[in-house]
Amino acid sequence: MRLTDLLHPHLDGVTTVVDATDGGLDLEPYLHLPDDVAVHHGERDIGENELVIVSFGPDPALHGTETDCLAVLRRMRPGGRGLILFGHRGTELPYHRVLDALVAHHCQVLRAAPLDYVHLHAAAVFVRTDELQPPHDWFGRPVPAEGFATALRIADEYVLADLVARSLRARVLDLERDAEEAERARGPVHEEGLAERLAAAARDKDQLAAALHRARDRVGLLEARVAMLEGSTSLRVGRALVSAARSPRQEAPRLPRELYGLWRGRVKSRPLSASSRAAREAGLRELYGRWRGRLKPGTAVPGTASRVTSRPATSGLAPQIAVPDGRMHLAHRAFTSTPRDRMVIAGVLTDATAADLAADAVVNRALPHDGRLVVQRTDPDALVVQLSACTGEGPWSLTGTGLAPDLDRKLAELITETRAAGRRCVLWRDGPVSAAPGLTRLAWDVVLDADAGVRLTSLDPATTGRQRLREVFRADSSRVRLSQLARRIGAPDPLDRRRICVLADPRDRAGVARLTEQVLSQRHRPAEVVVPDPTGLDELAAAGVTVRTGEPLAPWVADWTDLTEDRPDTLLLDLMCAQEYSGADAVGSTPAADDYTFVPELRPLLVRRSLLTSGAPPETWARQGHRLFAWCGKEPT
């Protein structure tokens, strides 16, 4: 709740507001008081038609102290009203520290509510009275009742609320005690798991060292074979023939002499018999004759014995090349090297889940035969194992059920490889644990209990309804599920793509108040507001909205320069629902009130930042290939 929403229902008859906060708070931009209400600062008695604002919290320099707050209560006179601001959160609100002083000075609390600010979390409105005042409902309206009925209602509500509060406090204490016990029990288990991981790492190191030795031995053998091949007469003869074929004029006259030199060197290196020497001479003459074209292939040279060498017949197929095992695993994969601005997942996922998550993350599906190589080559943020992918159809079917021990072993190796890379392993339990009990015995860093979510593109707005679209967008979409995963593993949050920047230009106090009201009332609140002058927009900054000048930084931009236009609190929520449903570059309205359909031209209400900063006029967006989606603000039919 905003401070002005809590305060304004209690300003009837108030002519003066006294700011008695002694901390560093400047509350005037939060109040948006009417023109007939004056603001004063300092210490003074608070009488009828006056309202005082006090505060205290954990930061005395900002919120003030409890002593200053109690001193103001002593200056209250009959008919005076007050507003206490708390810097403590609702679960830690120390109301007991001011309750006795309120009762002692005849001050009755009329209404209390949480505040949606960064440094102010709760507030309470009270009045100095000599008789019991009727309480107010949730909308700030007084409940009509006589004195005894009012006291009876307050007493009954106090007893019942205290009963509920006691049970909640007991539940919190039980949860805290369970968390402490689990943390204490986790210590030895964690150390045990650490020892197991160190032992596994040592085993992996030994295996890698052995593989390295084998690879070095293999390299030495290949180097020896290459040296033998380089020094062989066949290779040297082939090189001489190729050189002669490339330069017939220069190399051909030297070819017989070179071949004879090779033969003489071979003879000197290894003495041959007379018959072998004659055969080699005949072979050289035949080779030279074929090159000169004097002899046809297969024609025997006189004086030599013809030799027939049997060779296997070929069918025209390419020769089979021995490929190392590691290269064939990923022959069908394609990986790109780009800046990592999205989450990268190596996943044991179903087809539907992988397709849904691929819209907001880089998804590399790990298969049983290449899972370890996928982890090594892609360096994912996390390994995600979906329970339904292990219980349904697919390459990992029956994993964790005890019926496929080889798949269980493959998954355990995949988890070990992921841990060795310093990444997290996540079990996504989107089904009953009893379907694959073996998965629970593996060491998981994160366990996510949730369904896979729904993509908005798979819904039909006409049958689903706009309210259901909003619910899916906010809580049940696949992007929200991916965001939950990202927060658990420390990866980039995909919900950052929903951030909106509002462009506005308030000219006076009324414009500032209207802009603040419209922004803070949005159910999908903007991430930033860009204005020419940020003066007077302190409440937006206190509510967590970035206020600045310059160019927008959020992925989406909404133009709110016309502050006279009425904007419902669901405007930005519906626009982002339409964008995520369509994947369009701009969402807006048309004169024909087209709804949830692609159009060639529109009045933009939500535009992609890159498109807006390109400077192209809206009437040319469709011709440039940008997608435009119409939204008219009414329920789809």
C-alpha positions as CSV (number, residue, x, y, z in Angstrom):
1,M,0.0,0.0,0.0
2,R,1.1,3.6,-0.7
3,L,1.4,6.0,2.2
4,T,-1.1,8.4,0.5
5,D,-3.7,5.6,0.3
6,L,-3.4,5.0,4.0
7,L,-3.4,8.6,5.0
8,H,-5.9,10.4,2.8
9,P,-9.1,8.7,4.3
10,H,-8.1,10.2,7.6
11,L,-7.6,13.7,6.4
12,D,-11.2,14.8,6.8
13,G,-11.1,18.1,8.7
14,V,-7.3,18.2,8.9
15,T,-5.8,21.5,8.0
16,T,-2.2,21.0,9.2
17,V,0.2,18.1,8.9
18,V,3.2,18.3,11.2
19,D,6.3,16.3,10.1
20,A,8.0,15.3,13.4
21,T,10.4,12.8,12.0
22,D,13.9,13.5,13.2
23,G,15.6,11.0,10.9
24,G,16.7,11.5,7.3
25,L,13.3,10.9,5.8
26,D,11.8,13.5,3.5
27,L,8.1,12.5,3.5
28,E,6.6,15.4,1.6
29,P,6.9,13.7,-1.9
30,Y,5.1,10.7,-0.4
31,L,2.1,12.5,0.9
32,H,0.6,14.3,-2.1
33,L,-1.5,16.4,0.2
34,P,-4.4,18.6,-1.0
35,D,-3.7,22.3,-1.6
36,D,-5.7,23.3,1.5
37,V,-3.5,21.3,3.9
38,A,-0.3,23.0,5.1
39,V,2.9,21.2,6.1
40,H,5.0,22.2,9.2
41,H,8.2,20.9,10.7
42,G,9.4,21.0,14.3
43,E,8.1,20.3,17.8
44,R,4.6,21.6,18.7
45,D,1.5,20.4,20.5
46,I,-0.9,18.5,18.2
47,G,-4.5,19.5,18.7
48,E,-7.8,19.2,16.8
49,N,-7.6,19.5,12.9
50,E,-3.9,18.6,13.1
51,L,-2.1,15.4,12.2
52,V,1.5,14.5,13.2
53,I,3.8,12.1,11.5
54,V,6.4,10.2,13.5
55,S,8.7,7.2,12.7
56,F,11.2,4.9,14.3
57,G,13.0,1.8,13.0
58,P,16.2,-0.1,13.1
59,D,18.2,2.7,11.6
60,P,18.1,5.7,13.9
61,A,19.8,8.0,11.5
62,L,17.1,7.4,8.9
63,H,13.9,6.5,10.9
64,G,14.5,8.2,14.2
65,T,14.5,6.7,17.7
66,E,11.8,5.3,20.0
67,T,12.4,8.1,22.5
68,D,11.5,10.8,19.9
69,C,8.4,8.9,19.0
70,L,7.2,8.6,22.6
71,A,8.0,12.3,23.1
72,V,5.5,13.2,20.3
73,L,2.8,11.1,21.9
74,R,3.1,13.2,25.1
75,R,2.3,16.3,23.0
76,M,-1.0,14.9,21.7
77,R,-4.2,16.8,22.6
78,P,-7.8,15.6,22.3
79,G,-8.9,15.5,18.7
80,G,-5.3,15.3,17.4
81,R,-4.4,12.6,14.9
82,G,-1.1,10.9,14.1
83,L,0.7,8.5,11.8
84,I,3.4,6.2,13.0
85,L,5.9,4.9,10.3
86,F,7.8,1.7,11.1
87,G,11.1,0.8,9.5
88,H,10.7,-2.8,10.7
89,R,9.1,-5.5,8.6
90,G,5.7,-6.8,9.5
91,T,7.0,-10.0,11.0
92,E,9.4,-8.1,13.2
93,L,7.2,-5.1,14.1
94,P,7.9,-4.1,17.7
95,Y,4.5,-2.7,18.4
96,H,4.7,-3.6,22.1
97,R,7.3,-0.8,22.5
98,V,4.7,1.9,21.8
99,L,1.5,0.1,22.8
100,D,1.7,1.1,26.5
101,A,2.5,4.7,25.6
102,L,-0.5,4.9,23.2
103,V,-2.8,3.6,25.9
104,A,-1.3,5.9,28.6
105,H,-2.0,9.0,26.4
106,H,-5.5,7.9,25.3
107,C,-4.4,7.2,21.7
108,Q,-6.5,4.7,19.7
109,V,-5.1,3.0,16.6
110,L,-7.7,3.2,13.9
111,R,-5.9,1.4,11.1
112,A,-2.6,-0.3,10.4
113,A,-1.3,-1.5,7.0
114,P,2.0,-2.7,5.3
115,L,3.8,-0.2,3.0
116,D,5.4,-1.0,-0.3
117,Y,8.6,0.9,0.2
118,V,12.3,-0.1,0.4
119,H,12.9,1.6,3.8
120,L,9.3,1.9,5.3
121,H,7.4,-1.4,5.8
122,A,4.4,-0.6,7.9
123,A,2.3,2.4,9.3
124,A,-0.5,3.0,11.7
125,V,-3.0,5.8,12.0
126,F,-4.1,6.8,15.5
127,V,-6.2,9.5,17.2
128,R,-6.1,11.1,20.7
129,T,-9.6,10.6,22.1
130,D,-11.4,10.5,25.4
131,E,-14.0,8.0,24.1
132,L,-13.7,4.9,22.0
133,Q,-13.8,5.5,18.3
134,P,-15.3,3.0,15.8
135,P,-12.7,1.0,13.9
136,H,-12.2,1.1,10.2
137,D,-12.6,-1.6,7.6
138,W,-10.1,-2.7,5.0
139,F,-11.0,0.2,2.8
140,G,-10.5,2.8,5.5
141,R,-14.2,3.5,6.1
142,P,-15.4,3.7,9.7
143,V,-17.6,0.9,10.9
144,P,-20.8,2.3,12.4
145,A,-21.3,1.0,15.9
146,E,-22.1,2.3,19.4
147,G,-19.5,2.4,22.2
148,F,-20.2,-1.0,23.8
149,A,-20.5,-2.8,20.5
150,T,-17.3,-1.3,19.3
151,A,-15.4,-2.3,22.5
152,L,-16.9,-5.8,22.3
153,R,-15.9,-6.2,18.6
154,I,-12.3,-5.0,19.4
155,A,-12.0,-7.3,22.4
156,D,-13.3,-10.3,20.4
157,E,-11.1,-9.6,17.4
158,Y,-8.1,-9.2,19.8
159,V,-8.7,-12.6,21.3
160,L,-9.2,-14.4,18.0
161,A,-6.3,-12.6,16.3
162,D,-4.1,-13.5,19.2
163,L,-5.1,-17.2,18.9
164,V,-4.1,-17.2,15.2
165,A,-0.9,-15.3,15.9
166,R,0.1,-17.7,18.7
167,S,-0.3,-20.7,16.3
168,L,1.7,-18.9,13.6
169,R,4.4,-18.0,16.0
170,A,4.6,-21.6,17.3
171,R,4.8,-22.8,13.7
172,V,7.6,-20.3,13.0
173,L,9.5,-21.5,16.1
174,D,9.0,-25.2,15.0
175,L,10.3,-24.4,11.5
176,E,13.3,-22.5,12.9
177,R,14.1,-25.4,15.3
178,D,13.8,-28.0,12.5
179,A,16.1,-25.8,10.3
180,E,18.7,-25.7,13.0
181,E,18.5,-29.5,13.6
182,A,18.7,-30.1,9.8
183,E,21.7,-27.8,9.6
184,R,23.4,-29.6,12.5
185,A,22.7,-33.0,11.0
186,R,23.8,-31.8,7.6
187,G,27.3,-31.0,8.9
188,P,28.6,-34.6,9.1
189,V,26.6,-35.6,6.0
190,H,28.1,-32.7,4.1
191,E,31.6,-33.6,5.2
192,E,30.9,-37.2,4.3
193,G,29.6,-36.1,0.9
194,L,32.7,-33.9,0.5
195,A,34.9,-36.9,1.2
196,E,33.0,-39.0,-1.4
197,R,33.3,-36.2,-3.9
198,L,37.1,-35.9,-3.2
199,A,37.5,-39.6,-3.6
200,A,35.5,-39.5,-6.9
201,A,37.7,-36.6,-8.1
202,A,40.8,-38.6,-7.2
203,R,39.5,-41.6,-9.1
204,D,38.7,-39.4,-12.1
205,K,42.2,-37.9,-11.9
206,D,43.8,-41.4,-12.0
207,Q,41.6,-42.3,-14.9
208,L,42.5,-39.2,-16.8
209,A,46.2,-39.7,-16.0
210,A,46.0,-43.3,-17.4
211,A,44.2,-42.1,-20.5
212,L,46.9,-39.5,-20.9
213,H,49.7,-42.1,-20.7
214,R,47.9,-44.3,-23.3
215,A,47.4,-41.3,-25.6
216,R,51.1,-40.4,-25.3
217,D,52.1,-44.0,-26.1
218,R,49.7,-43.9,-29.1
219,V,51.2,-40.6,-30.3
220,G,54.7,-42.1,-30.0
221,L,53.7,-45.1,-32.1
222,L,52.1,-42.9,-34.7
223,E,55.2,-40.7,-34.9
224,A,57.3,-43.8,-35.5
225,R,55.0,-44.9,-38.2
226,V,55.0,-41.5,-39.8
227,A,58.8,-41.5,-39.8
228,M,58.9,-44.9,-41.4
229,L,56.4,-43.7,-44.0
230,E,58.4,-40.6,-44.7
231,G,61.6,-42.6,-45.3
232,S,59.9,-45.3,-47.4
233,T,60.9,-45.7,-51.1
234,S,57.3,-45.9,-52.2
235,L,56.6,-42.4,-50.8
236,R,59.7,-41.0,-52.4
237,V,58.9,-42.5,-55.8
238,G,55.4,-41.1,-55.6
239,R,56.7,-37.6,-54.8
240,A,59.1,-37.9,-57.7
241,L,56.3,-38.9,-60.1
242,V,54.0,-36.1,-58.8
243,S,56.7,-33.5,-59.3
244,A,57.4,-34.7,-62.8
245,A,53.7,-34.6,-63.6
246,R,53.3,-31.0,-62.3
247,S,56.4,-29.8,-64.2
248,P,57.0,-32.0,-67.2
249,R,59.6,-29.7,-68.9
250,Q,61.8,-29.4,-65.9
251,E,61.3,-32.5,-63.9
252,A,60.6,-35.2,-66.5
253,P,64.2,-35.3,-67.9
254,R,65.5,-35.8,-64.3
255,L,63.0,-38.5,-63.4
256,P,64.9,-41.6,-64.8
257,R,68.1,-40.5,-63.0
258,E,66.2,-39.8,-59.8
259,L,64.4,-43.2,-59.9
260,Y,67.7,-44.9,-60.6
261,G,69.3,-43.1,-57.6
262,L,66.4,-44.3,-55.4
263,W,66.9,-47.9,-56.6
264,R,70.7,-47.7,-56.1
265,G,70.2,-46.4,-52.5
266,R,67.8,-49.1,-51.8
267,V,70.1,-51.7,-53.1
268,K,73.0,-50.4,-51.0
269,S,71.0,-50.3,-47.9
270,R,69.8,-53.9,-48.3
271,P,71.7,-56.3,-50.6
272,L,69.4,-58.3,-52.8
273,S,69.8,-61.5,-54.8
274,A,70.2,-61.4,-58.6
275,S,66.6,-62.5,-59.2
276,S,65.2,-59.8,-56.9
277,R,67.5,-57.2,-58.4
278,A,66.3,-58.1,-61.9
279,A,62.6,-57.9,-60.8
280,R,63.1,-54.5,-59.2
281,E,64.8,-53.2,-62.4
282,A,61.9,-54.5,-64.5
283,G,59.4,-52.9,-62.1
284,L,61.1,-49.5,-62.4
285,R,61.2,-49.8,-66.2
286,E,57.5,-50.7,-66.2
287,L,56.7,-47.7,-63.8
288,Y,58.6,-45.3,-66.0
289,G,57.1,-46.7,-69.1
290,R,53.5,-46.3,-67.8
291,W,54.3,-42.7,-66.9
292,R,55.6,-42.0,-70.4
293,G,52.5,-43.6,-71.9
294,R,54.5,-46.2,-73.7
295,L,53.0,-49.2,-71.9
296,K,49.4,-49.8,-71.1
297,P,48.4,-50.8,-67.6
298,G,48.8,-54.6,-67.2
299,T,51.3,-55.0,-70.0
300,A,54.4,-56.9,-68.9
301,V,57.8,-55.6,-69.6
302,P,60.0,-58.0,-71.6
303,G,62.4,-59.9,-69.5
304,T,60.3,-59.7,-66.4
305,A,58.0,-62.2,-64.8
306,S,54.5,-61.0,-64.6
307,R,53.1,-60.9,-61.1
308,V,49.5,-60.8,-60.3
309,T,48.5,-59.3,-57.0
310,S,45.0,-60.0,-55.9
311,R,43.1,-57.0,-54.4
312,P,39.6,-57.0,-52.9
313,A,37.0,-55.6,-55.3
314,T,35.5,-52.3,-54.4
315,S,31.9,-51.2,-54.9
316,G,32.6,-47.5,-55.3
317,L,32.0,-46.8,-51.6
318,A,34.2,-44.3,-49.7
319,P,36.9,-46.0,-47.7
320,Q,36.0,-46.5,-44.1
321,I,38.1,-44.2,-41.9
322,A,38.6,-45.1,-38.3
323,V,37.2,-42.2,-36.2
324,P,38.0,-41.8,-32.5
325,D,35.0,-42.6,-30.3
326,G,34.8,-39.1,-28.9
327,R,34.3,-37.5,-32.3
328,M,31.4,-39.7,-33.4
329,H,29.3,-39.0,-30.3
330,L,28.8,-35.3,-31.2
331,A,28.8,-35.6,-35.0
332,H,25.1,-34.7,-35.1
333,R,25.4,-31.7,-32.7
334,A,25.9,-28.1,-33.4
335,F,27.2,-25.6,-30.8
336,T,27.6,-21.9,-31.1
337,S,30.0,-19.7,-29.3
338,T,28.2,-16.5,-28.3
339,P,28.2,-14.2,-25.3
340,R,26.4,-15.9,-22.5
341,D,23.4,-13.7,-21.6
342,R,21.0,-16.6,-21.2
343,M,20.9,-19.7,-19.0
344,V,22.6,-22.7,-20.5
345,I,21.1,-26.1,-19.5
346,A,22.3,-29.6,-20.1
347,G,19.1,-31.5,-19.6
348,V,17.5,-34.9,-19.3
349,L,14.1,-33.5,-20.4
350,T,11.0,-34.4,-22.2
351,D,10.4,-33.1,-25.8
352,A,7.7,-30.7,-24.6
353,T,9.7,-29.3,-21.7
354,A,12.9,-28.8,-23.9
355,A,10.9,-26.9,-26.5
356,D,9.2,-24.7,-23.9
357,L,12.5,-23.9,-22.1
358,A,14.4,-23.3,-25.4
359,A,12.5,-20.0,-25.8
360,D,14.3,-18.5,-22.8
361,A,17.4,-20.6,-22.4
362,V,20.0,-22.6,-24.3
363,V,18.9,-26.2,-23.9
364,N,21.3,-29.0,-24.8
365,R,19.6,-32.3,-24.3
366,A,22.0,-34.9,-22.9
367,L,21.6,-38.5,-24.3
368,P,22.9,-41.6,-22.6
369,H,25.7,-42.0,-25.1
370,D,27.0,-38.4,-25.2
371,G,25.9,-36.8,-22.0
372,R,29.4,-36.4,-20.6
373,L,30.7,-34.8,-23.8
374,V,27.7,-32.4,-23.8
375,V,28.7,-31.3,-20.3
376,Q,32.3,-31.0,-21.2
377,R,31.8,-29.0,-24.4
378,T,28.9,-26.7,-23.4
379,D,29.9,-25.9,-19.8
380,P,26.2,-25.6,-18.7
381,D,25.0,-23.6,-15.7
382,A,23.3,-26.7,-14.4
383,L,22.4,-30.3,-15.3
384,V,18.6,-30.6,-15.0
385,V,17.1,-34.0,-14.8
386,Q,13.3,-34.1,-15.2
387,L,11.5,-36.9,-13.4
388,S,8.9,-37.3,-16.1
389,A,11.7,-37.7,-18.7
390,C,12.9,-40.8,-16.7
391,T,9.4,-42.3,-16.3
392,G,7.9,-41.6,-19.8
393,E,9.0,-42.4,-23.3
394,G,12.4,-41.4,-24.5
395,P,16.1,-42.4,-24.4
396,W,16.2,-42.1,-20.6
397,S,13.0,-44.2,-20.0
398,L,13.1,-46.4,-16.9
399,T,16.0,-44.5,-15.4
400,G,15.8,-44.6,-11.6
401,T,13.2,-47.4,-11.6
402,G,15.7,-50.2,-11.1
403,L,14.8,-51.8,-14.5
404,A,17.7,-50.2,-16.4
405,P,20.9,-50.3,-14.4
406,D,23.0,-49.2,-17.4
407,L,21.0,-46.0,-17.6
408,D,21.3,-45.4,-13.8
409,R,25.1,-45.8,-14.2
410,K,25.1,-43.4,-17.2
411,L,23.2,-40.8,-15.2
412,A,25.5,-41.2,-12.2
413,E,28.5,-40.7,-14.5
414,L,26.8,-37.6,-15.9
415,I,26.3,-36.1,-12.4
416,T,29.9,-36.9,-11.5
417,E,31.1,-35.1,-14.7
418,T,28.9,-32.1,-13.9
419,R,30.2,-31.8,-10.3
420,A,33.7,-32.1,-11.5
421,A,33.1,-29.1,-13.8
422,G,31.9,-27.1,-10.7
423,R,28.3,-27.0,-11.9
424,R,25.1,-27.8,-10.0
425,C,22.9,-30.8,-10.5
426,V,19.1,-30.2,-10.3
427,L,16.3,-32.8,-9.9
428,W,13.1,-31.4,-11.3
429,R,10.4,-33.5,-9.6
430,D,7.4,-32.9,-11.7
431,G,5.8,-36.2,-10.8
432,P,5.5,-38.6,-7.9
433,V,8.8,-39.7,-6.4
434,S,7.6,-43.3,-6.2
435,A,7.7,-43.5,-10.0
436,A,11.5,-43.4,-10.0
437,P,12.7,-43.9,-6.4
438,G,16.3,-44.5,-7.6
439,L,16.7,-40.8,-8.4
440,T,16.4,-39.8,-4.8
441,R,19.5,-41.8,-3.9
442,L,21.7,-39.6,-6.2
443,A,23.4,-36.5,-4.8
444,W,21.5,-33.4,-6.0
445,D,22.4,-29.9,-5.3
446,V,18.9,-28.5,-5.9
447,V,15.5,-30.3,-5.9
448,L,12.7,-28.3,-7.6
449,D,9.2,-29.5,-6.8
450,A,7.0,-28.0,-9.5
451,D,5.3,-28.8,-12.8
452,A,6.9,-27.8,-16.1
453,G,4.7,-24.8,-16.5
454,V,2.7,-23.6,-19.5
455,R,3.8,-21.5,-22.5
456,L,1.4,-18.7,-23.2
457,T,1.6,-19.5,-26.9
458,S,-0.1,-22.9,-26.2
459,L,-3.2,-21.2,-24.8
460,D,-6.3,-19.9,-26.7
461,P,-7.2,-16.5,-25.4
462,A,-10.8,-16.8,-26.7
463,T,-11.5,-19.9,-24.6
464,T,-9.0,-19.3,-21.7
465,G,-10.0,-15.7,-20.9
466,R,-7.8,-12.8,-20.0
467,Q,-7.8,-13.5,-16.3
468,R,-6.4,-17.0,-16.9
469,L,-3.7,-15.5,-19.1
470,R,-2.7,-13.2,-16.3
471,E,-2.5,-16.0,-13.8
472,V,-0.4,-18.2,-16.1
473,F,1.8,-15.2,-17.0
474,R,2.5,-14.4,-13.3
475,A,2.7,-17.8,-11.7
476,D,2.3,-20.8,-14.0
477,S,4.3,-20.0,-17.2
478,S,7.4,-21.9,-18.2
479,R,9.4,-18.7,-17.9
480,V,8.4,-18.4,-14.3
481,R,9.5,-22.0,-13.7
482,L,12.8,-21.2,-15.4
483,S,13.2,-18.2,-13.2
484,Q,12.7,-20.4,-10.1
485,L,15.5,-22.6,-11.4
486,A,17.7,-19.6,-12.2
487,R,17.4,-18.2,-8.7
488,R,18.4,-21.6,-7.2
489,I,21.5,-22.0,-9.3
490,G,22.6,-18.4,-9.6
491,A,22.0,-18.1,-13.4
492,P,20.6,-15.1,-15.4
493,D,17.0,-14.6,-14.5
494,P,14.7,-14.9,-17.6
495,L,12.1,-12.6,-15.9
496,D,14.5,-9.7,-16.6
497,R,13.1,-9.8,-20.2
498,R,9.8,-8.6,-18.8
499,R,11.2,-5.4,-17.5
500,I,9.4,-2.3,-18.8
501,C,10.6,1.3,-18.9
502,V,8.0,4.1,-18.8
503,L,8.7,7.3,-20.7
504,A,6.9,10.3,-19.1
505,D,7.1,14.1,-18.8
506,P,5.3,15.5,-15.7
507,R,5.1,19.3,-15.9
508,D,3.7,20.1,-12.4
509,R,2.8,18.7,-9.0
510,A,-0.4,17.3,-10.4
511,G,1.5,15.5,-13.2
512,V,4.0,14.1,-10.7
513,A,1.2,12.8,-8.4
514,R,-0.7,11.2,-11.3
515,L,2.4,9.6,-12.7
516,T,3.3,8.2,-9.3
517,E,-0.2,6.9,-8.8
518,Q,-0.4,5.2,-12.2
519,V,3.0,3.6,-11.9
520,L,2.6,2.2,-8.4
521,S,-0.9,0.9,-9.1
522,Q,0.3,-1.3,-11.9
523,R,0.0,-5.0,-11.2
524,H,3.1,-5.5,-13.4
525,R,5.1,-2.6,-12.1
526,P,7.7,-0.9,-14.4
527,A,11.3,-1.4,-13.6
528,E,12.3,2.2,-14.5
529,V,10.8,5.6,-15.3
530,V,12.7,8.0,-17.6
531,V,11.7,11.6,-17.2
532,P,13.4,14.9,-18.2
533,D,13.5,16.0,-14.5
534,P,13.3,13.5,-11.6
535,T,12.4,16.1,-9.0
536,G,9.4,15.1,-6.9
537,L,9.5,11.4,-7.8
538,D,11.1,10.2,-4.5
539,E,8.2,7.9,-3.8
540,L,8.8,6.0,-6.9
541,A,12.5,5.5,-6.0
542,A,11.5,4.4,-2.5
543,A,9.1,1.9,-4.0
544,G,12.0,0.3,-5.9
545,V,11.4,1.9,-9.3
546,T,14.5,3.4,-10.9
547,V,13.9,7.0,-11.8
548,R,16.5,8.7,-14.1
549,T,17.0,10.7,-17.2
550,G,18.5,9.6,-20.5
551,E,17.9,6.5,-22.7
552,P,15.8,3.6,-21.5
553,L,17.6,0.4,-20.5
554,A,14.8,-2.0,-20.0
555,P,14.0,-4.4,-22.9
556,W,10.5,-2.9,-23.3
557,V,9.3,0.7,-23.4
558,A,5.8,2.2,-22.8
559,D,5.1,5.8,-23.7
560,W,3.2,7.6,-21.0
561,T,3.9,11.2,-21.9
562,D,0.2,11.9,-22.0
563,L,-0.7,11.7,-18.3
564,T,-4.3,12.8,-18.9
565,E,-5.1,9.4,-20.3
566,D,-6.7,6.9,-17.9
567,R,-4.7,3.7,-17.5
568,P,-6.1,0.7,-15.7
569,D,-3.9,-1.2,-13.2
570,T,-3.7,-4.2,-15.5
571,L,-2.5,-2.2,-18.6
572,L,1.2,-3.3,-18.5
573,L,0.3,-6.8,-17.3
574,D,-2.1,-7.3,-20.3
575,L,0.4,-5.8,-22.8
576,M,3.2,-8.1,-21.6
577,C,0.8,-11.1,-21.7
578,A,0.0,-10.2,-25.3
579,Q,3.7,-9.8,-26.2
580,E,4.7,-13.1,-24.6
581,Y,1.8,-14.9,-26.2
582,S,2.6,-13.5,-29.7
583,G,6.4,-12.9,-29.6
584,A,5.7,-9.6,-31.3
585,D,8.1,-6.6,-31.5
586,A,5.3,-4.1,-30.7
587,V,1.9,-4.3,-29.1
588,G,-0.7,-1.6,-29.5
589,S,-4.2,-0.7,-30.6
590,T,-5.9,-0.1,-34.0
591,P,-8.8,2.1,-35.1
592,A,-10.8,-1.0,-35.9
593,A,-10.3,-2.4,-32.3
594,D,-8.5,-5.5,-33.5
595,D,-7.7,-7.8,-30.6
596,Y,-5.1,-10.6,-30.3
597,T,-4.2,-10.7,-34.0
598,F,-1.2,-9.6,-36.1
599,V,-1.8,-6.3,-38.0
600,P,0.2,-4.3,-40.5
601,E,0.0,-1.0,-38.5
602,L,-1.0,0.1,-35.0
603,R,-0.7,2.8,-32.4
604,P,2.2,1.4,-30.2
605,L,1.7,1.0,-26.5
606,L,4.6,-1.4,-25.8
607,V,7.6,-1.5,-28.0
608,R,10.9,-3.4,-28.0
609,R,13.7,-1.0,-27.0
610,S,15.9,-1.8,-29.9
611,L,13.0,-1.1,-32.3
612,L,12.2,2.2,-30.6
613,T,15.8,3.4,-30.5
614,S,16.3,2.6,-34.2
615,G,14.4,5.8,-35.1
616,A,12.2,4.1,-37.8
617,P,8.7,5.6,-37.9
618,P,5.9,3.2,-36.7
619,E,4.2,3.1,-40.1
620,T,7.3,1.4,-41.6
621,W,7.8,-1.2,-38.9
622,A,5.8,-3.9,-40.7
623,R,7.5,-3.4,-44.0
624,Q,10.9,-3.8,-42.2
625,G,9.9,-7.3,-41.0
626,H,8.8,-6.4,-37.5
627,R,5.8,-8.2,-36.0
628,L,3.0,-6.0,-34.8
629,F,0.3,-7.4,-32.5
630,A,-3.0,-5.7,-31.8
631,W,-4.6,-5.5,-28.3
632,C,-7.7,-3.5,-27.6
633,G,-8.0,-3.9,-23.8
634,K,-11.2,-5.9,-23.6
635,E,-11.9,-9.6,-22.9
636,P,-11.1,-11.7,-26.0
637,T,-14.2,-13.2,-27.8
